[in-house]
Amino acid sequence: MRNSLRLLSTISLVFLLNACNLVSDYGNQLPSDTQGYITYTNKTLGISILAPENWKREMTIGGNYNMSPEEGNDYDGISVSSSDISQLFEGKLPRDVSLDDFHAQAMKSWYDRKSIGPEFEVSSRKTILSGYPAWEVTYSYTPENSDRRTATERFTLHDGKVYFLRWYAKTSHKNRYRREFETIRDSYRIL
């Protein structure tokens, strides 16, 4: 449990670093041509996506746009965020870092046994996000006294920023919201 909380704290800290810029920009939501979805655009995050119309949606002060299928469901959801590269990893990476070097640093800093926990599994593969080369990291872990969890994160770099798309769920629910994740992933646009 302690390691799971450490990972969530680390990832939350990444997103909190953007808080000063995001307090006043909660984005806008407009109807979309895709039935059951709205179009969410946030210029500070620099993204536009489709979001499930009937899901709970919120922009946090820390810079995450979170979507969950129901109120009080903190284990199934999808979130998007972005951050200046210079604000991550204690400023160790330059703005023009390569995607592969960023991935290597993320694997050492975020996706290791110390951060995730003793029963973790992790894999990564190259992919795309918003038409840009990206990495997808999938990891599973078992919090103390809880059900196994799985998270999939895609990230890409553009103009000195990293853009994230994260899908998380109880492992037993992993495929329950696959269609929504794929719709959001395919609609993800960097502005």
PyMOL commands that place a pseudoatom at each C-alpha (Angstrom):
pseudoatom trace, name=CA, resn=MET, resi=1, chain=A, elem=C, hetatm=0, pos=[0.000, 0.000, 0.000]
pseudoatom trace, name=CA, resn=ARG, resi=2, chain=A, elem=C, hetatm=0, pos=[2.801, 2.403, 0.904]
pseudoatom trace, name=CA, resn=ASN, resi=3, chain=A, elem=C, hetatm=0, pos=[4.497, 1.868, -2.475]
pseudoatom trace, name=CA, resn=SER, resi=4, chain=A, elem=C, hetatm=0, pos=[1.227, 2.322, -4.366]
pseudoatom trace, name=CA, resn=LEU, resi=5, chain=A, elem=C, hetatm=0, pos=[0.625, 5.572, -2.533]
pseudoatom trace, name=CA, resn=ARG, resi=6, chain=A, elem=C, hetatm=0, pos=[4.186, 6.661, -3.330]
pseudoatom trace, name=CA, resn=LEU, resi=7, chain=A, elem=C, hetatm=0, pos=[3.586, 6.086, -7.061]
pseudoatom trace, name=CA, resn=LEU, resi=8, chain=A, elem=C, hetatm=0, pos=[0.293, 7.957, -6.993]
pseudoatom trace, name=CA, resn=SER, resi=9, chain=A, elem=C, hetatm=0, pos=[1.940, 10.757, -5.001]
pseudoatom trace, name=CA, resn=THR, resi=10, chain=A, elem=C, hetatm=0, pos=[4.775, 11.000, -7.519]
pseudoatom trace, name=CA, resn=ILE, resi=11, chain=A, elem=C, hetatm=0, pos=[2.405, 11.132, -10.478]
pseudoatom trace, name=CA, resn=SER, resi=12, chain=A, elem=C, hetatm=0, pos=[0.167, 13.614, -8.642]
pseudoatom trace, name=CA, resn=LEU, resi=13, chain=A, elem=C, hetatm=0, pos=[3.186, 15.814, -7.913]
pseudoatom trace, name=CA, resn=VAL, resi=14, chain=A, elem=C, hetatm=0, pos=[3.950, 15.915, -11.629]
pseudoatom trace, name=CA, resn=PHE, resi=15, chain=A, elem=C, hetatm=0, pos=[0.487, 17.222, -12.292]
pseudoatom trace, name=CA, resn=LEU, resi=16, chain=A, elem=C, hetatm=0, pos=[0.488, 19.620, -9.331]
pseudoatom trace, name=CA, resn=LEU, resi=17, chain=A, elem=C, hetatm=0, pos=[3.521, 21.391, -10.768]
pseudoatom trace, name=CA, resn=ASN, resi=18, chain=A, elem=C, hetatm=0, pos=[1.195, 22.908, -13.350]
pseudoatom trace, name=CA, resn=ALA, resi=19, chain=A, elem=C, hetatm=0, pos=[-1.277, 24.241, -10.751]
pseudoatom trace, name=CA, resn=CYS, resi=20, chain=A, elem=C, hetatm=0, pos=[-0.250, 27.893, -11.036]
pseudoatom trace, name=CA, resn=ASN, resi=21, chain=A, elem=C, hetatm=0, pos=[-1.165, 27.942, -14.711]
pseudoatom trace, name=CA, resn=LEU, resi=22, chain=A, elem=C, hetatm=0, pos=[-4.389, 25.975, -14.442]
pseudoatom trace, name=CA, resn=VAL, resi=23, chain=A, elem=C, hetatm=0, pos=[-6.359, 27.511, -11.611]
pseudoatom trace, name=CA, resn=SER, resi=24, chain=A, elem=C, hetatm=0, pos=[-8.309, 29.737, -13.994]
pseudoatom trace, name=CA, resn=ASP, resi=25, chain=A, elem=C, hetatm=0, pos=[-8.408, 27.472, -17.085]
pseudoatom trace, name=CA, resn=TYR, resi=26, chain=A, elem=C, hetatm=0, pos=[-10.932, 24.720, -16.657]
pseudoatom trace, name=CA, resn=GLY, resi=27, chain=A, elem=C, hetatm=0, pos=[-11.362, 24.400, -20.412]
pseudoatom trace, name=CA, resn=ASN, resi=28, chain=A, elem=C, hetatm=0, pos=[-14.618, 24.330, -22.312]
pseudoatom trace, name=CA, resn=GLN, resi=29, chain=A, elem=C, hetatm=0, pos=[-17.049, 21.618, -23.249]
pseudoatom trace, name=CA, resn=LEU, resi=30, chain=A, elem=C, hetatm=0, pos=[-19.030, 21.711, -26.462]
pseudoatom trace, name=CA, resn=PRO, resi=31, chain=A, elem=C, hetatm=0, pos=[-21.368, 19.277, -28.196]
pseudoatom trace, name=CA, resn=SER, resi=32, chain=A, elem=C, hetatm=0, pos=[-19.671, 16.860, -30.595]
pseudoatom trace, name=CA, resn=ASP, resi=33, chain=A, elem=C, hetatm=0, pos=[-20.741, 14.929, -33.668]
pseudoatom trace, name=CA, resn=THR, resi=34, chain=A, elem=C, hetatm=0, pos=[-19.974, 11.659, -31.844]
pseudoatom trace, name=CA, resn=GLN, resi=35, chain=A, elem=C, hetatm=0, pos=[-23.069, 10.397, -30.065]
pseudoatom trace, name=CA, resn=GLY, resi=36, chain=A, elem=C, hetatm=0, pos=[-22.615, 10.148, -26.286]
pseudoatom trace, name=CA, resn=TYR, resi=37, chain=A, elem=C, hetatm=0, pos=[-19.526, 12.406, -26.198]
pseudoatom trace, name=CA, resn=ILE, resi=38, chain=A, elem=C, hetatm=0, pos=[-18.736, 16.079, -25.726]
pseudoatom trace, name=CA, resn=THR, resi=39, chain=A, elem=C, hetatm=0, pos=[-15.641, 17.840, -27.067]
pseudoatom trace, name=CA, resn=TYR, resi=40, chain=A, elem=C, hetatm=0, pos=[-13.390, 19.080, -24.270]
pseudoatom trace, name=CA, resn=THR, resi=41, chain=A, elem=C, hetatm=0, pos=[-10.731, 21.677, -25.128]
pseudoatom trace, name=CA, resn=ASN, resi=42, chain=A, elem=C, hetatm=0, pos=[-8.222, 23.193, -22.734]
pseudoatom trace, name=CA, resn=LYS, resi=43, chain=A, elem=C, hetatm=0, pos=[-5.722, 25.692, -24.160]
pseudoatom trace, name=CA, resn=THR, resi=44, chain=A, elem=C, hetatm=0, pos=[-3.480, 25.602, -21.077]
pseudoatom trace, name=CA, resn=LEU, resi=45, chain=A, elem=C, hetatm=0, pos=[-3.184, 21.819, -21.290]
pseudoatom trace, name=CA, resn=GLY, resi=46, chain=A, elem=C, hetatm=0, pos=[-2.906, 22.265, -25.057]
pseudoatom trace, name=CA, resn=ILE, resi=47, chain=A, elem=C, hetatm=0, pos=[-5.316, 19.432, -25.876]
pseudoatom trace, name=CA, resn=SER, resi=48, chain=A, elem=C, hetatm=0, pos=[-8.721, 18.637, -27.289]
pseudoatom trace, name=CA, resn=ILE, resi=49, chain=A, elem=C, hetatm=0, pos=[-10.485, 15.292, -26.743]
pseudoatom trace, name=CA, resn=LEU, resi=50, chain=A, elem=C, hetatm=0, pos=[-13.862, 13.627, -26.820]
pseudoatom trace, name=CA, resn=ALA, resi=51, chain=A, elem=C, hetatm=0, pos=[-15.167, 12.904, -23.304]
pseudoatom trace, name=CA, resn=PRO, resi=52, chain=A, elem=C, hetatm=0, pos=[-18.048, 10.574, -22.379]
pseudoatom trace, name=CA, resn=GLU, resi=53, chain=A, elem=C, hetatm=0, pos=[-21.118, 12.744, -21.914]
pseudoatom trace, name=CA, resn=ASN, resi=54, chain=A, elem=C, hetatm=0, pos=[-22.614, 10.718, -19.052]
pseudoatom trace, name=CA, resn=TRP, resi=55, chain=A, elem=C, hetatm=0, pos=[-19.355, 10.341, -17.076]
pseudoatom trace, name=CA, resn=LYS, resi=56, chain=A, elem=C, hetatm=0, pos=[-18.296, 12.520, -14.181]
pseudoatom trace, name=CA, resn=ARG, resi=57, chain=A, elem=C, hetatm=0, pos=[-15.754, 14.997, -15.591]
pseudoatom trace, name=CA, resn=GLU, resi=58, chain=A, elem=C, hetatm=0, pos=[-13.602, 17.444, -13.662]
pseudoatom trace, name=CA, resn=MET, resi=59, chain=A, elem=C, hetatm=0, pos=[-10.558, 19.609, -14.107]
pseudoatom trace, name=CA, resn=THR, resi=60, chain=A, elem=C, hetatm=0, pos=[-8.355, 19.546, -11.013]
pseudoatom trace, name=CA, resn=ILE, resi=61, chain=A, elem=C, hetatm=0, pos=[-6.350, 22.506, -9.795]
pseudoatom trace, name=CA, resn=GLY, resi=62, chain=A, elem=C, hetatm=0, pos=[-3.285, 20.297, -10.261]
pseudoatom trace, name=CA, resn=GLY, resi=63, chain=A, elem=C, hetatm=0, pos=[-3.833, 20.040, -13.997]
pseudoatom trace, name=CA, resn=ASN, resi=64, chain=A, elem=C, hetatm=0, pos=[-5.605, 16.723, -14.600]
pseudoatom trace, name=CA, resn=TYR, resi=65, chain=A, elem=C, hetatm=0, pos=[-8.800, 16.449, -16.591]
pseudoatom trace, name=CA, resn=ASN, resi=66, chain=A, elem=C, hetatm=0, pos=[-10.349, 13.368, -14.967]
pseudoatom trace, name=CA, resn=MET, resi=67, chain=A, elem=C, hetatm=0, pos=[-13.224, 11.301, -16.286]
pseudoatom trace, name=CA, resn=SER, resi=68, chain=A, elem=C, hetatm=0, pos=[-14.889, 8.489, -14.341]
pseudoatom trace, name=CA, resn=PRO, resi=69, chain=A, elem=C, hetatm=0, pos=[-17.935, 6.381, -15.174]
pseudoatom trace, name=CA, resn=GLU, resi=70, chain=A, elem=C, hetatm=0, pos=[-19.717, 7.125, -11.898]
pseudoatom trace, name=CA, resn=GLU, resi=71, chain=A, elem=C, hetatm=0, pos=[-19.546, 9.302, -8.814]
pseudoatom trace, name=CA, resn=GLY, resi=72, chain=A, elem=C, hetatm=0, pos=[-17.316, 7.854, -6.102]
pseudoatom trace, name=CA, resn=ASN, resi=73, chain=A, elem=C, hetatm=0, pos=[-15.579, 5.415, -8.480]
pseudoatom trace, name=CA, resn=ASP, resi=74, chain=A, elem=C, hetatm=0, pos=[-11.898, 6.141, -7.840]
pseudoatom trace, name=CA, resn=TYR, resi=75, chain=A, elem=C, hetatm=0, pos=[-10.530, 2.976, -9.419]
pseudoatom trace, name=CA, resn=ASP, resi=76, chain=A, elem=C, hetatm=0, pos=[-11.893, 3.192, -12.990]
pseudoatom trace, name=CA, resn=GLY, resi=77, chain=A, elem=C, hetatm=0, pos=[-11.211, 6.258, -15.074]
pseudoatom trace, name=CA, resn=ILE, resi=78, chain=A, elem=C, hetatm=0, pos=[-9.319, 8.144, -17.711]
pseudoatom trace, name=CA, resn=SER, resi=79, chain=A, elem=C, hetatm=0, pos=[-7.301, 11.336, -17.301]
pseudoatom trace, name=CA, resn=VAL, resi=80, chain=A, elem=C, hetatm=0, pos=[-5.349, 13.687, -19.536]
pseudoatom trace, name=CA, resn=SER, resi=81, chain=A, elem=C, hetatm=0, pos=[-2.690, 16.201, -18.612]
pseudoatom trace, name=CA, resn=SER, resi=82, chain=A, elem=C, hetatm=0, pos=[0.423, 17.936, -19.854]
pseudoatom trace, name=CA, resn=SER, resi=83, chain=A, elem=C, hetatm=0, pos=[3.520, 19.376, -18.241]
pseudoatom trace, name=CA, resn=ASP, resi=84, chain=A, elem=C, hetatm=0, pos=[6.624, 21.316, -19.176]
pseudoatom trace, name=CA, resn=ILE, resi=85, chain=A, elem=C, hetatm=0, pos=[9.494, 18.839, -19.422]
pseudoatom trace, name=CA, resn=SER, resi=86, chain=A, elem=C, hetatm=0, pos=[11.677, 21.155, -17.313]
pseudoatom trace, name=CA, resn=GLN, resi=87, chain=A, elem=C, hetatm=0, pos=[9.303, 20.642, -14.351]
pseudoatom trace, name=CA, resn=LEU, resi=88, chain=A, elem=C, hetatm=0, pos=[9.834, 16.887, -14.285]
pseudoatom trace, name=CA, resn=PHE, resi=89, chain=A, elem=C, hetatm=0, pos=[12.637, 14.746, -12.879]
pseudoatom trace, name=CA, resn=GLU, resi=90, chain=A, elem=C, hetatm=0, pos=[13.988, 17.636, -10.829]
pseudoatom trace, name=CA, resn=GLY, resi=91, chain=A, elem=C, hetatm=0, pos=[14.806, 19.529, -14.013]
pseudoatom trace, name=CA, resn=LYS, resi=92, chain=A, elem=C, hetatm=0, pos=[17.346, 16.901, -15.126]
pseudoatom trace, name=CA, resn=LEU, resi=93, chain=A, elem=C, hetatm=0, pos=[16.058, 16.695, -18.717]
pseudoatom trace, name=CA, resn=PRO, resi=94, chain=A, elem=C, hetatm=0, pos=[16.448, 19.446, -21.308]
pseudoatom trace, name=CA, resn=ARG, resi=95, chain=A, elem=C, hetatm=0, pos=[13.405, 20.819, -23.143]
pseudoatom trace, name=CA, resn=ASP, resi=96, chain=A, elem=C, hetatm=0, pos=[14.555, 19.136, -26.339]
pseudoatom trace, name=CA, resn=VAL, resi=97, chain=A, elem=C, hetatm=0, pos=[15.062, 15.673, -24.806]
pseudoatom trace, name=CA, resn=SER, resi=98, chain=A, elem=C, hetatm=0, pos=[14.324, 12.801, -27.170]
pseudoatom trace, name=CA, resn=LEU, resi=99, chain=A, elem=C, hetatm=0, pos=[11.201, 10.759, -26.590]
pseudoatom trace, name=CA, resn=ASP, resi=100, chain=A, elem=C, hetatm=0, pos=[13.302, 7.630, -26.014]
pseudoatom trace, name=CA, resn=ASP, resi=101, chain=A, elem=C, hetatm=0, pos=[15.461, 9.383, -23.389]
pseudoatom trace, name=CA, resn=PHE, resi=102, chain=A, elem=C, hetatm=0, pos=[12.321, 10.689, -21.685]
pseudoatom trace, name=CA, resn=HIS, resi=103, chain=A, elem=C, hetatm=0, pos=[10.886, 7.160, -21.685]
pseudoatom trace, name=CA, resn=ALA, resi=104, chain=A, elem=C, hetatm=0, pos=[14.106, 5.752, -20.191]
pseudoatom trace, name=CA, resn=GLN, resi=105, chain=A, elem=C, hetatm=0, pos=[14.033, 8.335, -17.382]
pseudoatom trace, name=CA, resn=ALA, resi=106, chain=A, elem=C, hetatm=0, pos=[10.327, 7.656, -16.733]
pseudoatom trace, name=CA, resn=MET, resi=107, chain=A, elem=C, hetatm=0, pos=[10.972, 3.906, -16.532]
pseudoatom trace, name=CA, resn=LYS, resi=108, chain=A, elem=C, hetatm=0, pos=[13.717, 4.514, -13.934]
pseudoatom trace, name=CA, resn=SER, resi=109, chain=A, elem=C, hetatm=0, pos=[11.812, 7.131, -11.933]
pseudoatom trace, name=CA, resn=TRP, resi=110, chain=A, elem=C, hetatm=0, pos=[8.118, 6.265, -12.113]
pseudoatom trace, name=CA, resn=TYR, resi=111, chain=A, elem=C, hetatm=0, pos=[7.655, 2.670, -13.218]
pseudoatom trace, name=CA, resn=ASP, resi=112, chain=A, elem=C, hetatm=0, pos=[9.937, 0.703, -10.912]
pseudoatom trace, name=CA, resn=ARG, resi=113, chain=A, elem=C, hetatm=0, pos=[9.362, -1.712, -8.029]
pseudoatom trace, name=CA, resn=LYS, resi=114, chain=A, elem=C, hetatm=0, pos=[10.079, 1.013, -5.454]
pseudoatom trace, name=CA, resn=SER, resi=115, chain=A, elem=C, hetatm=0, pos=[7.399, 3.308, -6.919]
pseudoatom trace, name=CA, resn=ILE, resi=116, chain=A, elem=C, hetatm=0, pos=[4.737, 0.766, -7.838]
pseudoatom trace, name=CA, resn=GLY, resi=117, chain=A, elem=C, hetatm=0, pos=[5.086, -1.979, -5.241]
pseudoatom trace, name=CA, resn=PRO, resi=118, chain=A, elem=C, hetatm=0, pos=[6.284, -5.537, -4.790]
pseudoatom trace, name=CA, resn=GLU, resi=119, chain=A, elem=C, hetatm=0, pos=[3.750, -7.329, -7.006]
pseudoatom trace, name=CA, resn=PHE, resi=120, chain=A, elem=C, hetatm=0, pos=[4.109, -5.031, -9.962]
pseudoatom trace, name=CA, resn=GLU, resi=121, chain=A, elem=C, hetatm=0, pos=[4.296, -5.930, -13.640]
pseudoatom trace, name=CA, resn=VAL, resi=122, chain=A, elem=C, hetatm=0, pos=[5.288, -3.359, -16.232]
pseudoatom trace, name=CA, resn=SER, resi=123, chain=A, elem=C, hetatm=0, pos=[5.688, -3.312, -19.997]
pseudoatom trace, name=CA, resn=SER, resi=124, chain=A, elem=C, hetatm=0, pos=[6.095, -0.595, -22.580]
pseudoatom trace, name=CA, resn=ARG, resi=125, chain=A, elem=C, hetatm=0, pos=[5.888, -0.263, -26.324]
pseudoatom trace, name=CA, resn=LYS, resi=126, chain=A, elem=C, hetatm=0, pos=[6.238, 2.423, -28.963]
pseudoatom trace, name=CA, resn=THR, resi=127, chain=A, elem=C, hetatm=0, pos=[3.006, 3.786, -30.395]
pseudoatom trace, name=CA, resn=ILE, resi=128, chain=A, elem=C, hetatm=0, pos=[1.464, 7.147, -31.389]
pseudoatom trace, name=CA, resn=LEU, resi=129, chain=A, elem=C, hetatm=0, pos=[-0.620, 9.831, -29.675]
pseudoatom trace, name=CA, resn=SER, resi=130, chain=A, elem=C, hetatm=0, pos=[-2.186, 12.696, -31.627]
pseudoatom trace, name=CA, resn=GLY, resi=131, chain=A, elem=C, hetatm=0, pos=[-0.154, 11.647, -34.664]
pseudoatom trace, name=CA, resn=TYR, resi=132, chain=A, elem=C, hetatm=0, pos=[3.163, 11.952, -32.792]
pseudoatom trace, name=CA, resn=PRO, resi=133, chain=A, elem=C, hetatm=0, pos=[5.512, 9.107, -31.835]
pseudoatom trace, name=CA, resn=ALA, resi=134, chain=A, elem=C, hetatm=0, pos=[4.679, 8.039, -28.283]
pseudoatom trace, name=CA, resn=TRP, resi=135, chain=A, elem=C, hetatm=0, pos=[5.326, 5.410, -25.631]
pseudoatom trace, name=CA, resn=GLU, resi=136, chain=A, elem=C, hetatm=0, pos=[2.639, 3.368, -23.925]
pseudoatom trace, name=CA, resn=VAL, resi=137, chain=A, elem=C, hetatm=0, pos=[3.448, 1.989, -20.481]
pseudoatom trace, name=CA, resn=THR, resi=138, chain=A, elem=C, hetatm=0, pos=[1.122, -0.558, -18.887]
pseudoatom trace, name=CA, resn=TYR, resi=139, chain=A, elem=C, hetatm=0, pos=[1.596, -1.601, -15.297]
pseudoatom trace, name=CA, resn=SER, resi=140, chain=A, elem=C, hetatm=0, pos=[-0.295, -3.677, -12.750]
pseudoatom trace, name=CA, resn=TYR, resi=141, chain=A, elem=C, hetatm=0, pos=[0.039, -3.720, -8.982]
pseudoatom trace, name=CA, resn=THR, resi=142, chain=A, elem=C, hetatm=0, pos=[-1.854, -4.900, -5.919]
pseudoatom trace, name=CA, resn=PRO, resi=143, chain=A, elem=C, hetatm=0, pos=[-2.443, -2.311, -3.198]
pseudoatom trace, name=CA, resn=GLU, resi=144, chain=A, elem=C, hetatm=0, pos=[-2.479, -3.701, 0.320]
pseudoatom trace, name=CA, resn=ASN, resi=145, chain=A, elem=C, hetatm=0, pos=[-5.923, -5.135, 1.191]
pseudoatom trace, name=CA, resn=SER, resi=146, chain=A, elem=C, hetatm=0, pos=[-7.326, -4.251, -2.231]
pseudoatom trace, name=CA, resn=ASP, resi=147, chain=A, elem=C, hetatm=0, pos=[-8.022, -5.629, -5.701]
pseudoatom trace, name=CA, resn=ARG, resi=148, chain=A, elem=C, hetatm=0, pos=[-5.311, -5.711, -8.345]
pseudoatom trace, name=CA, resn=ARG, resi=149, chain=A, elem=C, hetatm=0, pos=[-5.097, -2.512, -10.423]
pseudoatom trace, name=CA, resn=THR, resi=150, chain=A, elem=C, hetatm=0, pos=[-3.937, -1.877, -13.975]
pseudoatom trace, name=CA, resn=ALA, resi=151, chain=A, elem=C, hetatm=0, pos=[-2.986, 1.422, -15.591]
pseudoatom trace, name=CA, resn=THR, resi=152, chain=A, elem=C, hetatm=0, pos=[-2.050, 2.273, -19.163]
pseudoatom trace, name=CA, resn=GLU, resi=153, chain=A, elem=C, hetatm=0, pos=[-0.320, 5.580, -19.845]
pseudoatom trace, name=CA, resn=ARG, resi=154, chain=A, elem=C, hetatm=0, pos=[0.542, 7.015, -23.239]
pseudoatom trace, name=CA, resn=PHE, resi=155, chain=A, elem=C, hetatm=0, pos=[2.824, 9.985, -23.510]
pseudoatom trace, name=CA, resn=THR, resi=156, chain=A, elem=C, hetatm=0, pos=[4.393, 12.015, -26.263]
pseudoatom trace, name=CA, resn=LEU, resi=157, chain=A, elem=C, hetatm=0, pos=[6.572, 15.119, -26.442]
pseudoatom trace, name=CA, resn=HIS, resi=158, chain=A, elem=C, hetatm=0, pos=[5.928, 18.307, -28.401]
pseudoatom trace, name=CA, resn=ASP, resi=159, chain=A, elem=C, hetatm=0, pos=[7.508, 21.771, -28.125]
pseudoatom trace, name=CA, resn=GLY, resi=160, chain=A, elem=C, hetatm=0, pos=[9.081, 21.202, -24.698]
pseudoatom trace, name=CA, resn=LYS, resi=161, chain=A, elem=C, hetatm=0, pos=[5.982, 19.620, -23.149]
pseudoatom trace, name=CA, resn=VAL, resi=162, chain=A, elem=C, hetatm=0, pos=[4.951, 16.074, -22.344]
pseudoatom trace, name=CA, resn=TYR, resi=163, chain=A, elem=C, hetatm=0, pos=[1.339, 15.089, -23.022]
pseudoatom trace, name=CA, resn=PHE, resi=164, chain=A, elem=C, hetatm=0, pos=[-0.261, 12.248, -21.051]
pseudoatom trace, name=CA, resn=LEU, resi=165, chain=A, elem=C, hetatm=0, pos=[-3.304, 10.041, -21.517]
pseudoatom trace, name=CA, resn=ARG, resi=166, chain=A, elem=C, hetatm=0, pos=[-3.906, 7.642, -18.606]
pseudoatom trace, name=CA, resn=TRP, resi=167, chain=A, elem=C, hetatm=0, pos=[-6.451, 4.813, -18.292]
pseudoatom trace, name=CA, resn=TYR, resi=168, chain=A, elem=C, hetatm=0, pos=[-6.703, 3.057, -14.922]
pseudoatom trace, name=CA, resn=ALA, resi=169, chain=A, elem=C, hetatm=0, pos=[-8.980, 0.348, -13.542]
pseudoatom trace, name=CA, resn=LYS, resi=170, chain=A, elem=C, hetatm=0, pos=[-9.336, -2.601, -11.264]
pseudoatom trace, name=CA, resn=THR, resi=171, chain=A, elem=C, hetatm=0, pos=[-7.717, -5.371, -13.293]
pseudoatom trace, name=CA, resn=SER, resi=172, chain=A, elem=C, hetatm=0, pos=[-11.009, -7.294, -13.246]
pseudoatom trace, name=CA, resn=HIS, resi=173, chain=A, elem=C, hetatm=0, pos=[-12.662, -4.223, -14.893]
pseudoatom trace, name=CA, resn=LYS, resi=174, chain=A, elem=C, hetatm=0, pos=[-9.815, -3.532, -17.319]
pseudoatom trace, name=CA, resn=ASN, resi=175, chain=A, elem=C, hetatm=0, pos=[-11.768, -4.101, -20.508]
pseudoatom trace, name=CA, resn=ARG, resi=176, chain=A, elem=C, hetatm=0, pos=[-15.088, -2.682, -19.256]
pseudoatom trace, name=CA, resn=TYR, resi=177, chain=A, elem=C, hetatm=0, pos=[-14.254, 0.819, -20.528]
pseudoatom trace, name=CA, resn=ARG, resi=178, chain=A, elem=C, hetatm=0, pos=[-11.968, -0.084, -23.434]
pseudoatom trace, name=CA, resn=ARG, resi=179, chain=A, elem=C, hetatm=0, pos=[-14.346, 1.440, -26.010]
pseudoatom trace, name=CA, resn=GLU, resi=180, chain=A, elem=C, hetatm=0, pos=[-14.369, 4.785, -24.174]
pseudoatom trace, name=CA, resn=PHE, resi=181, chain=A, elem=C, hetatm=0, pos=[-10.578, 4.752, -23.836]
pseudoatom trace, name=CA, resn=GLU, resi=182, chain=A, elem=C, hetatm=0, pos=[-10.141, 4.024, -27.542]
pseudoatom trace, name=CA, resn=THR, resi=183, chain=A, elem=C, hetatm=0, pos=[-12.567, 6.816, -28.496]
pseudoatom trace, name=CA, resn=ILE, resi=184, chain=A, elem=C, hetatm=0, pos=[-10.720, 9.294, -26.271]
pseudoatom trace, name=CA, resn=ARG, resi=185, chain=A, elem=C, hetatm=0, pos=[-7.312, 8.086, -27.477]
pseudoatom trace, name=CA, resn=ASP, resi=186, chain=A, elem=C, hetatm=0, pos=[-8.302, 8.376, -31.139]
pseudoatom trace, name=CA, resn=SER, resi=187, chain=A, elem=C, hetatm=0, pos=[-9.744, 11.869, -30.610]
pseudoatom trace, name=CA, resn=TYR, resi=188, chain=A, elem=C, hetatm=0, pos=[-6.748, 13.201, -28.608]
pseudoatom trace, name=CA, resn=ARG, resi=189, chain=A, elem=C, hetatm=0, pos=[-5.370, 16.293, -30.331]
pseudoatom trace, name=CA, resn=ILE, resi=190, chain=A, elem=C, hetatm=0, pos=[-2.471, 18.499, -29.333]
pseudoatom trace, name=CA, resn=LEU, resi=191, chain=A, elem=C, hetatm=0, pos=[-3.417, 22.087, -30.119]
for i in range(1, 191): cmd.bond("trace and resi %d" % i, "trace and resi %d" % (i + 1))
show_as sticks, trace
zoom trace
